Amino acid sequence: MAHAAPTASQRYRQTLTDNAKHVNLFSFAGPLVLGLFYGLWTAFLERDKGPVTTANVFYGILCGVLFAACLFGLDRMGTKMLAELRAAAYGVFAAIAMGYLYSLSGQSILRSVLIGLAVGLATGAGAFYRFHTHEP
């Protein structure tokens, strides 16, 4: 008699799925963790084998907070964009972030741009694929 069992109403199921869309752990913890790693990485590269100073620590904190804030804003505003534009925004963000990190290592600006461009294109293509295969 399992086929005769009552099911939840459509309204109840709809409110559960609507509430579940707004509560996503990655949208809060993801940018914070990635910002922490980005800040540590920039502080390490800025130190350049010298002693750890307060300037390095504050520089890493500033870069990490800016990275996390931009990623959080992109995650929040991205849901209102088209999938193509959203993938391009993630690609541009990854290109800028990686190009800046690579430039801190002391390499030439041309090489930093090429590395950033390669990372941005790969991230944009991956995001484009992800957004188009997981569309509702």
N, C-alpha and C positions, 0 to 999 in steps of 0.2 A: 504494500500500500504506500510505498514511498512516492509514487507518482501523484498521490492525492494530498500530499503534505502541503500546508499553506506556505507561501513564500512571502518575503518582505515586499512591502508596497514599493512602487516605482519612486515615490517621493522620498522614502527613507534611503533607498539605494543611491539616489541622485545626491542627496545632501552628504552622504558619506564620501562619495567620490569627489565632490566639490571641495570638501574640507581636506581630503587627503592631498589634493593638488597644491594647496597652499602650505602644507607642512612638509617640508623637505629638509632633511638633516644636512645634505650636501650644500644647500643654498646658504647655510649659516656657517657650518664648520669647514667646508671646503675652502672658501676664500681665506679664512683665518689661518688654516694650516699651510696653504700654499704661500700666503703672505709671510708667514713665519720663516719658511724655507728660503723664500726669495730675499728676505731681509738678512738672514744669516749668510747667504751666498754673497750678496753685495758687500756686506761688512768684511767678509773674508777676502774678497778680491780687492777691496779698497785698502786693506791693511798692507798688502804687498810685502809679506814676509817680515814686517816690522812688529813692534810691540803693539798690543791691544791698547787703544786709547779711548777716552770717552767720546771723541769725535767719531771714531769708527763705530762705536756702539750706537750713537744717536743717528748716524748715517744709515746704518742697517735698519734701525727702528723706523726711520722716516720712509725708506724705500719699501719696507715690508707693509707699512700702513697704507701707503699710496697704492701699492700693488693689490692689496686685499680690497681696498675701497673701490678701485676701478673694476676688479673682477666681480665684486658684489653688485655694483651698479649695472654692469653688463649682464649679469645673471637676472637681475630684476627687470630691466628694460627689454631684455632680449625676447621675453615671451610675447611681447607686443609687436615684434618685427616679423617680417617675412623670413622664411628659412634661409634663403639665399643671402639676404642682408645680415642676418644673425651670424651665419657662418663666416661671412667676410669680416664682420666686426671681431669675432674671435681670432681669426687669422691675423688681422692687423694688430690686435692686442698682443698676441704671441710674438709677432715679428718685432714689435717695438721692445718688448720686455727682453727677448733673447738678444737682440742687437745691442741693447744697452749693456747687458751683462757681458757680452763678448768684448765690447769696447773697453770695459774696465780692466780687462786682462792685458791691455797695452798693445793690442794688435792694431793694424791700420784701419781707417774708417771704411775703406772699400771692402775689406774682408768682413768687418762687422755688419755692413749692409748686406752682403751676400749671404752670410750665415742667418741673419734675421729674415731675409727674403725666403730662404729655403725652409726655415722653421715655420714661417707664416703661411707659405703655400701648403705645406704638409698639414698644418693645423686646420686651415680653412677647408681643405679637401676632406679631411677626416670629419670635421664638424658638419660639412654639407651632407656627407653620406649619412651621418648619425641622425641629423634632423629630418632627412627625407625618408629614412627607413623606419623612423619611430613617430611619424605623424599620425595624429588620430584620424 
